[in-house]
Amino acid sequence: MIEVYSALVLHAAGKEITEENIKKIIEAVGAQVDETKIKALVASLQGVDIDKALEEAAFVAAAPAEAKEEKKEEEKEEEERAKKEEEAVAGLGALFG
């Protein structure tokens, strides 16, 4: 995972994402370098629009939160309907009561 974070740091800094640059970051923080993971990551990022990928990931991450908000709104509306029904019943009870 540190390899991915290193690639993101390089991207944010506007630097080229290369095996050497990722290795430098990992070494700078004192973590263990895994050459195989670095090579695989650099190869998998070839031709990838990182900004677009991050934007899509943010959208996917936000979607569950939006669904929860919608569910909360529906629950709130349901509670309001139930409360209005109770008030109506109570009002009728007072008339005949």
A tleap script that builds the chain and sets N, CA, C and O, in Angstrom:
source leaprc.protein.ff14SB
mol = sequence {
  NMET ILE GLU VAL TYR SER ALA LEU VAL LEU
  HIE ALA ALA GLY LYS GLU ILE THR GLU GLU
  ASN ILE LYS LYS ILE ILE GLU ALA VAL GLY
  ALA GLN VAL ASP GLU THR LYS ILE LYS ALA
  LEU VAL ALA SER LEU GLN GLY VAL ASP ILE
  ASP LYS ALA LEU GLU GLU ALA ALA PHE VAL
  ALA ALA ALA PRO ALA GLU ALA LYS GLU GLU
  LYS LYS GLU GLU GLU LYS GLU GLU GLU GLU
  ARG ALA LYS LYS GLU GLU GLU ALA VAL ALA
  GLY LEU GLY ALA LEU PHE CGLY
}
set mol.1.N position { 0.806 -1.191 0.000 }
set mol.1.CA position { 0.000 0.000 0.000 }
set mol.1.C position { 0.854 1.261 0.000 }
set mol.1.O position { 0.472 2.282 -0.573 }
set mol.2.N position { 1.995 1.181 0.638 }
set mol.2.CA position { 2.870 2.347 0.683 }
set mol.2.C position { 3.319 2.751 -0.724 }
set mol.2.O position { 3.599 3.920 -0.988 }
set mol.3.N position { 3.383 1.780 -1.604 }
set mol.3.CA position { 3.770 2.077 -2.994 }
set mol.3.C position { 2.703 2.961 -3.651 }
set mol.3.O position { 3.026 3.898 -4.381 }
set mol.4.N position { 1.438 2.653 -3.386 }
set mol.4.CA position { 0.338 3.442 -3.958 }
set mol.4.C position { 0.361 4.850 -3.382 }
set mol.4.O position { 0.209 5.830 -4.111 }
set mol.5.N position { 0.551 4.943 -2.070 }
set mol.5.CA position { 0.621 6.264 -1.443 }
set mol.5.C position { 1.774 7.083 -2.027 }
set mol.5.O position { 1.640 8.284 -2.260 }
set mol.6.N position { 2.889 6.427 -2.256 }
set mol.6.CA position { 4.045 7.110 -2.829 }
set mol.6.C position { 3.719 7.631 -4.227 }
set mol.6.O position { 4.094 8.748 -4.584 }
set mol.7.N position { 3.026 6.825 -5.005 }
set mol.7.CA position { 2.631 7.249 -6.349 }
set mol.7.C position { 1.692 8.450 -6.274 }
set mol.7.O position { 1.790 9.367 -7.089 }
set mol.8.N position { 0.789 8.446 -5.304 }
set mol.8.CA position { -0.131 9.574 -5.146 }
set mol.8.C position { 0.607 10.842 -4.727 }
set mol.8.O position { 0.274 11.938 -5.177 }
set mol.9.N position { 1.605 10.691 -3.870 }
set mol.9.CA position { 2.409 11.841 -3.466 }
set mol.9.C position { 3.139 12.412 -4.679 }
set mol.9.O position { 3.159 13.625 -4.890 }
set mol.10.N position { 3.726 11.540 -5.458 }
set mol.10.CA position { 4.425 11.996 -6.659 }
set mol.10.C position { 3.464 12.702 -7.604 }
set mol.10.O position { 3.793 13.751 -8.158 }
set mol.11.N position { 2.292 12.138 -7.786 }
set mol.11.CA position { 1.299 12.739 -8.666 }
set mol.11.C position { 0.890 14.120 -8.156 }
set mol.11.O position { 0.816 15.076 -8.928 }
set mol.12.N position { 0.623 14.218 -6.852 }
set mol.12.CA position { 0.214 15.490 -6.262 }
set mol.12.C position { 1.313 16.551 -6.394 }
set mol.12.O position { 1.033 17.742 -6.528 }
set mol.13.N position { 2.553 16.097 -6.353 }
set mol.13.CA position { 3.692 17.020 -6.475 }
set mol.13.C position { 4.020 17.338 -7.925 }
set mol.13.O position { 4.893 18.161 -8.200 }
set mol.14.N position { 3.332 16.695 -8.848 }
set mol.14.CA position { 3.597 16.943 -10.265 }
set mol.14.C position { 4.861 16.266 -10.765 }
set mol.14.O position { 5.409 16.644 -11.800 }
set mol.15.N position { 5.319 15.271 -10.031 }
set mol.15.CA position { 6.533 14.535 -10.417 }
set mol.15.C position { 6.161 13.286 -11.194 }
set mol.15.O position { 5.040 12.788 -11.094 }
set mol.16.N position { 7.104 12.791 -11.961 }
set mol.16.CA position { 6.891 11.581 -12.748 }
set mol.16.C position { 6.850 10.360 -11.824 }
set mol.16.O position { 7.665 10.223 -10.912 }
set mol.17.N position { 5.892 9.489 -12.080 }
set mol.17.CA position { 5.766 8.272 -11.283 }
set mol.17.C position { 6.637 7.198 -11.927 }
set mol.17.O position { 6.262 6.562 -12.912 }
set mol.18.N position { 7.809 7.022 -11.333 }
set mol.18.CA position { 8.761 6.029 -11.825 }
set mol.18.C position { 9.146 5.108 -10.671 }
set mol.18.O position { 8.912 5.417 -9.502 }
set mol.19.N position { 9.734 3.984 -11.020 }
set mol.19.CA position { 10.192 3.048 -9.993 }
set mol.19.C position { 11.192 3.730 -9.059 }
set mol.19.O position { 11.133 3.566 -7.841 }
set mol.20.N position { 12.086 4.478 -9.637 }
set mol.20.CA position { 13.126 5.141 -8.852 }
set mol.20.C position { 12.530 6.163 -7.884 }
set mol.20.O position { 12.934 6.223 -6.723 }
set mol.21.N position { 11.574 6.967 -8.353 }
set mol.21.CA position { 10.972 7.985 -7.492 }
set mol.21.C position { 10.156 7.359 -6.358 }
set mol.21.O position { 10.195 7.838 -5.225 }
set mol.22.N position { 9.430 6.307 -6.660 }
set mol.22.CA position { 8.662 5.622 -5.618 }
set mol.22.C position { 9.614 5.024 -4.584 }
set mol.22.O position { 9.373 5.114 -3.380 }
set mol.23.N position { 10.694 4.415 -5.064 }
set mol.23.CA position { 11.677 3.813 -4.169 }
set mol.23.C position { 12.289 4.868 -3.251 }
set mol.23.O position { 12.507 4.602 -2.069 }
set mol.24.N position { 12.567 6.057 -3.775 }
set mol.24.CA position { 13.145 7.133 -2.967 }
set mol.24.C position { 12.208 7.539 -1.832 }
set mol.24.O position { 12.649 7.760 -0.704 }
set mol.25.N position { 10.928 7.637 -2.134 }
set mol.25.CA position { 9.970 8.030 -1.097 }
set mol.25.C position { 9.891 6.960 -0.014 }
set mol.25.O position { 9.912 7.269 1.177 }
set mol.26.N position { 9.801 5.723 -0.427 }
set mol.26.CA position { 9.690 4.630 0.540 }
set mol.26.C position { 10.930 4.563 1.427 }
set mol.26.O position { 10.829 4.372 2.639 }
set mol.27.N position { 12.088 4.722 0.815 }
set mol.27.CA position { 13.333 4.718 1.590 }
set mol.27.C position { 13.397 5.917 2.528 }
set mol.27.O position { 13.907 5.811 3.643 }
set mol.28.N position { 12.875 7.066 2.074 }
set mol.28.CA position { 12.929 8.284 2.884 }
set mol.28.C position { 12.127 8.155 4.178 }
set mol.28.O position { 12.464 8.774 5.187 }
set mol.29.N position { 11.082 7.362 4.145 }
set mol.29.CA position { 10.285 7.188 5.368 }
set mol.29.C position { 10.748 5.995 6.187 }
set mol.29.O position { 10.200 5.719 7.254 }
set mol.30.N position { 11.744 5.296 5.697 }
set mol.30.CA position { 12.315 4.185 6.441 }
set mol.30.C position { 11.546 2.887 6.323 }
set mol.30.O position { 11.700 1.997 7.159 }
set mol.31.N position { 10.722 2.768 5.297 }
set mol.31.CA position { 9.961 1.534 5.101 }
set mol.31.C position { 10.734 0.589 4.189 }
set mol.31.O position { 11.684 0.986 3.515 }
set mol.32.N position { 10.304 -0.667 4.183 }
set mol.32.CA position { 10.966 -1.678 3.367 }
set mol.32.C position { 10.513 -1.559 1.918 }
set mol.32.O position { 9.319 -1.454 1.638 }
set mol.33.N position { 11.469 -1.578 1.007 }
set mol.33.CA position { 11.193 -1.478 -0.425 }
set mol.33.C position { 10.925 -2.866 -0.991 }
set mol.33.O position { 11.690 -3.804 -0.766 }
set mol.34.N position { 9.833 -2.977 -1.726 }
set mol.34.CA position { 9.495 -4.227 -2.411 }
set mol.34.C position { 9.514 -3.929 -3.911 }
set mol.34.O position { 8.552 -3.408 -4.474 }
set mol.35.N position { 10.619 -4.271 -4.527 }
set mol.35.CA position { 10.836 -3.963 -5.949 }
set mol.35.C position { 9.718 -4.527 -6.834 }
set mol.35.O position { 9.297 -3.882 -7.794 }
set mol.36.N position { 9.246 -5.720 -6.510 }
set mol.36.CA position { 8.203 -6.360 -7.320 }
set mol.36.C position { 6.920 -5.544 -7.305 }
set mol.36.O position { 6.298 -5.336 -8.346 }
set mol.37.N position { 6.528 -5.087 -6.133 }
set mol.37.CA position { 5.313 -4.283 -6.019 }
set mol.37.C position { 5.463 -2.951 -6.755 }
set mol.37.O position { 4.532 -2.475 -7.406 }
set mol.38.N position { 6.637 -2.368 -6.639 }
set mol.38.CA position { 6.887 -1.089 -7.307 }
set mol.38.C position { 6.794 -1.255 -8.816 }
set mol.38.O position { 6.142 -0.457 -9.489 }
set mol.39.N position { 7.439 -2.282 -9.350 }
set mol.39.CA position { 7.395 -2.533 -10.793 }
set mol.39.C position { 5.958 -2.769 -11.266 }
set mol.39.O position { 5.542 -2.246 -12.299 }
set mol.40.N position { 5.213 -3.559 -10.501 }
set mol.40.CA position { 3.824 -3.855 -10.870 }
set mol.40.C position { 2.973 -2.589 -10.847 }
set mol.40.O position { 2.145 -2.377 -11.732 }
set mol.41.N position { 3.178 -1.758 -9.844 }
set mol.41.CA position { 2.407 -0.527 -9.740 }
set mol.41.C position { 2.704 0.413 -10.898 }
set mol.41.O position { 1.786 0.930 -11.535 }
set mol.42.N position { 3.970 0.632 -11.168 }
set mol.42.CA position { 4.346 1.538 -12.259 }
set mol.42.C position { 3.796 1.019 -13.588 }
set mol.42.O position { 3.313 1.798 -14.409 }
set mol.43.N position { 3.870 -0.268 -13.792 }
set mol.43.CA position { 3.342 -0.854 -15.027 }
set mol.43.C position { 1.826 -0.683 -15.114 }
set mol.43.O position { 1.292 -0.397 -16.185 }
set mol.44.N position { 1.138 -0.856 -13.992 }
set mol.44.CA position { -0.322 -0.754 -14.018 }
set mol.44.C position { -0.804 0.680 -14.174 }
set mol.44.O position { -1.942 0.906 -14.586 }
set mol.45.N position { 0.035 1.645 -13.855 }
set mol.45.CA position { -0.356 3.047 -13.985 }
set mol.45.C position { -0.078 3.635 -15.365 }
set mol.45.O position { -0.466 4.769 -15.648 }
set mol.46.N position { 0.584 2.877 -16.215 }
set mol.46.CA position { 0.873 3.360 -17.561 }
set mol.46.C position { -0.436 3.633 -18.306 }
set mol.46.O position { -1.280 2.749 -18.450 }
set mol.47.N position { -0.584 4.862 -18.771 }
set mol.47.CA position { -1.775 5.228 -19.541 }
set mol.47.C position { -3.008 5.517 -18.701 }
set mol.47.O position { -4.090 5.725 -19.249 }
set mol.48.N position { -2.865 5.534 -17.381 }
set mol.48.CA position { -4.005 5.805 -16.508 }
set mol.48.C position { -4.070 7.299 -16.200 }
set mol.48.O position { -3.064 7.910 -15.838 }
set mol.49.N position { -5.259 7.881 -16.348 }
set mol.49.CA position { -5.485 9.272 -15.961 }
set mol.49.C position { -5.795 9.261 -14.461 }
set mol.49.O position { -6.924 8.992 -14.053 }
set mol.50.N position { -4.791 9.554 -13.658 }
set mol.50.CA position { -4.918 9.440 -12.213 }
set mol.50.C position { -5.969 10.409 -11.669 }
set mol.50.O position { -6.722 10.052 -10.763 }
set mol.51.N position { -6.029 11.617 -12.202 }
set mol.51.CA position { -7.031 12.573 -11.732 }
set mol.51.C position { -8.441 12.028 -11.949 }
set mol.51.O position { -9.300 12.131 -11.074 }
set mol.52.N position { -8.663 11.452 -13.114 }
set mol.52.CA position { -9.984 10.888 -13.419 }
set mol.52.C position { -10.279 9.698 -12.501 }
set mol.52.O position { -11.397 9.559 -12.007 }
set mol.53.N position { -9.291 8.852 -12.277 }
set mol.53.CA position { -9.471 7.685 -11.405 }
set mol.53.C position { -9.791 8.124 -9.975 }
set mol.53.O position { -10.635 7.518 -9.316 }
set mol.54.N position { -9.127 9.167 -9.497 }
set mol.54.CA position { -9.402 9.678 -8.151 }
set mol.54.C position { -10.794 10.278 -8.073 }
set mol.54.O position { -11.496 10.105 -7.077 }
set mol.55.N position { -11.187 10.972 -9.109 }
set mol.55.CA position { -12.521 11.570 -9.145 }
set mol.55.C position { -13.600 10.489 -9.104 }
set mol.55.O position { -14.581 10.613 -8.369 }
set mol.56.N position { -13.419 9.438 -9.888 }
set mol.56.CA position { -14.378 8.337 -9.901 }
set mol.56.C position { -14.404 7.622 -8.547 }
set mol.56.O position { -15.466 7.220 -8.071 }
set mol.57.N position { -13.249 7.469 -7.943 }
set mol.57.CA position { -13.182 6.811 -6.631 }
set mol.57.C position { -13.900 7.657 -5.588 }
set mol.57.O position { -14.578 7.118 -4.713 }
set mol.58.N position { -13.757 8.971 -5.672 }
set mol.58.CA position { -14.438 9.858 -4.725 }
set mol.58.C position { -15.940 9.776 -4.925 }
set mol.58.O position { -16.697 9.822 -3.955 }
set mol.59.N position { -16.380 9.657 -6.162 }
set mol.59.CA position { -17.807 9.548 -6.454 }
set mol.59.C position { -18.360 8.252 -5.877 }
set mol.59.O position { -19.436 8.246 -5.280 }
set mol.60.N position { -17.642 7.172 -6.051 }
set mol.60.CA position { -18.081 5.877 -5.534 }
set mol.60.C position { -18.110 5.904 -4.015 }
set mol.60.O position { -19.025 5.355 -3.400 }
set mol.61.N position { -17.129 6.529 -3.413 }
set mol.61.CA position { -17.082 6.606 -1.954 }
set mol.61.C position { -18.212 7.473 -1.411 }
set mol.61.O position { -18.729 7.205 -0.327 }
set mol.62.N position { -18.596 8.495 -2.141 }
set mol.62.CA position { -19.662 9.380 -1.691 }
set mol.62.C position { -21.034 8.751 -1.871 }
set mol.62.O position { -21.960 9.099 -1.139 }
set mol.63.N position { -21.192 7.848 -2.808 }
set mol.63.CA position { -22.498 7.266 -3.092 }
set mol.63.C position { -23.123 6.580 -1.878 }
set mol.63.O position { -24.308 6.797 -1.627 }
set mol.64.N position { -22.400 5.771 -1.117 }
set mol.64.CA position { -23.029 5.167 0.059 }
set mol.64.C position { -23.502 6.212 1.066 }
set mol.64.O position { -24.547 6.031 1.691 }
set mol.65.N position { -22.767 7.280 1.231 }
set mol.65.CA position { -23.174 8.332 2.160 }
set mol.65.C position { -24.467 8.987 1.680 }
set mol.65.O position { -25.353 9.284 2.480 }
set mol.66.N position { -24.568 9.209 0.377 }
set mol.66.CA position { -25.779 9.794 -0.173 }
set mol.66.C position { -26.961 8.853 0.033 }
set mol.66.O position { -28.064 9.303 0.342 }
set mol.67.N position { -26.743 7.579 -0.133 }
set mol.67.CA position { -27.817 6.600 0.069 }
set mol.67.C position { -28.281 6.622 1.521 }
set mol.67.O position { -29.478 6.523 1.793 }
set mol.68.N position { -27.347 6.750 2.445 }
set mol.68.CA position { -27.709 6.825 3.859 }
set mol.68.C position { -28.534 8.075 4.132 }
set mol.68.O position { -29.504 8.033 4.889 }
set mol.69.N position { -28.147 9.192 3.513 }
set mol.69.CA position { -28.888 10.431 3.699 }
set mol.69.C position { -30.306 10.287 3.164 }
set mol.69.O position { -31.260 10.736 3.800 }
set mol.70.N position { -30.448 9.666 2.002 }
set mol.70.CA position { -31.772 9.452 1.434 }
set mol.70.C position { -32.612 8.565 2.355 }
set mol.70.O position { -33.802 8.816 2.543 }
set mol.71.N position { -31.999 7.537 2.923 }
set mol.71.CA position { -32.711 6.644 3.820 }
set mol.71.C position { -33.160 7.396 5.067 }
set mol.71.O position { -34.277 7.197 5.546 }
set mol.72.N position { -32.292 8.261 5.593 }
set mol.72.CA position { -32.647 9.055 6.763 }
set mol.72.C position { -33.816 9.978 6.443 }
set mol.72.O position { -34.729 10.141 7.253 }
set mol.73.N position { -33.785 10.585 5.250 }
set mol.73.CA position { -34.872 11.467 4.845 }
set mol.73.C position { -36.183 10.692 4.742 }
set mol.73.O position { -37.227 11.173 5.182 }
set mol.74.N position { -36.131 9.500 4.164 }
set mol.74.CA position { -37.331 8.673 4.040 }
set mol.74.C position { -37.860 8.289 5.418 }
set mol.74.O position { -39.069 8.318 5.649 }
set mol.75.N position { -36.968 7.933 6.327 }
set mol.75.CA position { -37.385 7.583 7.683 }
set mol.75.C position { -38.021 8.781 8.377 }
set mol.75.O position { -39.020 8.641 9.082 }
set mol.76.N position { -37.438 9.954 8.173 }
set mol.76.CA position { -37.972 11.173 8.777 }
set mol.76.C position { -39.371 11.467 8.233 }
set mol.76.O position { -40.275 11.813 8.992 }
set mol.77.N position { -39.546 11.329 6.918 }
set mol.77.CA position { -40.853 11.551 6.310 }
set mol.77.C position { -41.869 10.546 6.847 }
set mol.77.O position { -43.018 10.904 7.104 }
set mol.78.N position { -41.460 9.319 7.014 }
set mol.78.CA position { -42.326 8.268 7.551 }
set mol.78.C position { -42.758 8.615 8.973 }
set mol.78.O position { -43.927 8.460 9.324 }
set mol.79.N position { -41.817 9.084 9.790 }
set mol.79.CA position { -42.125 9.477 11.156 }
set mol.79.C position { -43.099 10.648 11.187 }
set mol.79.O position { -44.012 10.683 12.013 }
set mol.80.N position { -42.901 11.612 10.280 }
set mol.80.CA position { -43.790 12.766 10.215 }
set mol.80.C position { -45.209 12.336 9.837 }
set mol.80.O position { -46.182 12.831 10.405 }
set mol.81.N position { -45.323 11.409 8.872 }
set mol.81.CA position { -46.638 10.903 8.474 }
set mol.81.C position { -47.325 10.198 9.640 }
set mol.81.O position { -48.515 10.397 9.884 }
set mol.82.N position { -46.570 9.378 10.352 }
set mol.82.CA position { -47.125 8.652 11.501 }
set mol.82.C position { -47.577 9.626 12.586 }
set mol.82.O position { -48.625 9.436 13.203 }
set mol.83.N position { -46.791 10.657 12.811 }
set mol.83.CA position { -47.130 11.661 13.826 }
set mol.83.C position { -48.417 12.391 13.438 }
set mol.83.O position { -49.276 12.618 14.290 }
set mol.84.N position { -48.559 12.761 12.164 }
set mol.84.CA position { -49.763 13.445 11.688 }
set mol.84.C position { -50.987 12.547 11.838 }
set mol.84.O position { -52.063 13.015 12.211 }
set mol.85.N position { -50.821 11.259 11.549 }
set mol.85.CA position { -51.929 10.310 11.708 }
set mol.85.C position { -52.345 10.210 13.173 }
set mol.85.O position { -53.536 10.183 13.486 }
set mol.86.N position { -51.363 10.155 14.066 }
set mol.86.CA position { -51.656 10.084 15.498 }
set mol.86.C position { -52.392 11.335 15.961 }
set mol.86.O position { -53.335 11.250 16.747 }
set mol.87.N position { -51.959 12.495 15.474 }
set mol.87.CA position { -52.606 13.749 15.841 }
set mol.87.C position { -54.041 13.789 15.329 }
set mol.87.O position { -54.941 14.267 16.020 }
set mol.88.N position { -54.250 13.285 14.119 }
set mol.88.CA position { -55.598 13.255 13.549 }
set mol.88.C position { -56.499 12.340 14.361 }
set mol.88.O position { -57.644 12.695 14.643 }
set mol.89.N position { -56.008 11.181 14.737 }
set mol.89.CA position { -56.776 10.243 15.546 }
set mol.89.C position { -57.085 10.843 16.909 }
set mol.89.O position { -58.204 10.721 17.408 }
set mol.90.N position { -56.103 11.485 17.504 }
set mol.90.CA position { -56.292 12.131 18.815 }
set mol.90.C position { -57.340 13.234 18.708 }
set mol.90.O position { -58.170 13.386 19.605 }
set mol.91.N position { -57.313 13.995 17.638 }
set mol.91.CA position { -58.288 15.064 17.421 }
set mol.91.C position { -59.702 14.509 17.290 }
set mol.91.O position { -60.644 15.065 17.853 }
set mol.92.N position { -59.850 13.425 16.557 }
set mol.92.CA position { -61.155 12.790 16.412 }
set mol.92.C position { -61.644 12.235 17.751 }
set mol.92.O position { -62.829 12.304 18.076 }
set mol.93.N position { -60.721 11.694 18.503 }
set mol.93.CA position { -61.060 11.134 19.824 }
set mol.93.C position { -61.594 12.224 20.744 }
set mol.93.O position { -62.501 11.968 21.535 }
set mol.94.N position { -61.051 13.425 20.655 }
set mol.94.CA position { -61.486 14.531 21.475 }
set mol.94.C position { -62.914 14.945 21.125 }
set mol.94.O position { -63.678 15.367 21.993 }
set mol.95.N position { -63.262 14.820 19.858 }
set mol.95.CA position { -64.620 15.170 19.425 }
set mol.95.C position { -65.661 14.229 19.995 }
set mol.95.O position { -66.762 14.646 20.355 }
set mol.96.N position { -65.303 12.943 20.075 }
set mol.96.CA position { -66.277 11.937 20.497 }
set mol.96.C position { -66.052 11.458 21.920 }
set mol.96.O position { -66.774 10.587 22.407 }
set mol.97.N position { -65.061 12.018 22.584 }
set mol.97.CA position { -64.590 11.546 23.742 }
set mol.97.C position { -64.822 11.426 25.067 }
set mol.97.O position { -64.007 10.849 25.787 }
savepdb mol mol.pdb
quit
